[in-house]
Amino acid sequence: MKADPCELLKKAEKAYESYQTEEAISILIKLANENIPEACMKLGFIYRTSEDIGRDLAKSNMWYSKYRQLLKNAALQGAPEAMFQLGKIYQYGNNVNIDNEKALNFIKKSAELNFAEAVFHFANLYKFGWCGVVENLDVYNKWLEKAVELEYPEALYYKGIDIIHNDYETGLSFIEKSSAAGFFMAAEYLEDKRKC
């Protein structure tokens, strides 16, 4: 029976966190050879940053390049999470030159396909003027509302924070929903409220 890639990724992470880097690399290479994008990304990171095995930028670049290619293939087939991850790669210049146009294009496509994290991120592009867009709170609020409808935890929290001073009960209910969904800032906010 073939092992579950998610379980193997967790095993590799645990090995890496326990300073068993060689074991982590062994697991990740097997997964990367099966075209699991996350394994390629983690290998790129390990070879770029790990001091216990010695940094190897050539291997790092090779695995990051494979990661990008796997994401591009998935994006071409309409996978919104892959589109979003590619957008962030181009936005932040992760092993590529920053390319605001590509970043905006991939993130927007993912958001239009209702990938909740992308919807929230796309809203924030307009809140903060990232990726070369002009700050626009109307556009931000439109996409924030969409992220709230999709019940993205961070969006629920910020919606609650935005309205709590004008409508305490409704704002608090958004923050409680966010906390129940596991968003740590919402949980901290509620804990601080209980202390008062």
Buried (B, 14 or more C-beta within 10 A) or exposed (E): EEEEBEEBBEBBBEBBEEEBBEBBBEBBBBBBEEEBBBBBBBBBBBBBEBEEEEEBEEBBBBBBBBBBEBBBEBBEEEBBBBBBBBBBBBBEEBBBEBBBEBBBBBBBBBBBBEBBBBBBBBBBBBBEEBBEBEEEEEBBBEBBBBBBEBEBBBBBBBBBBEBBEEEEEEBBBBBBBBBEBEBEBBBEBBEEEEEE
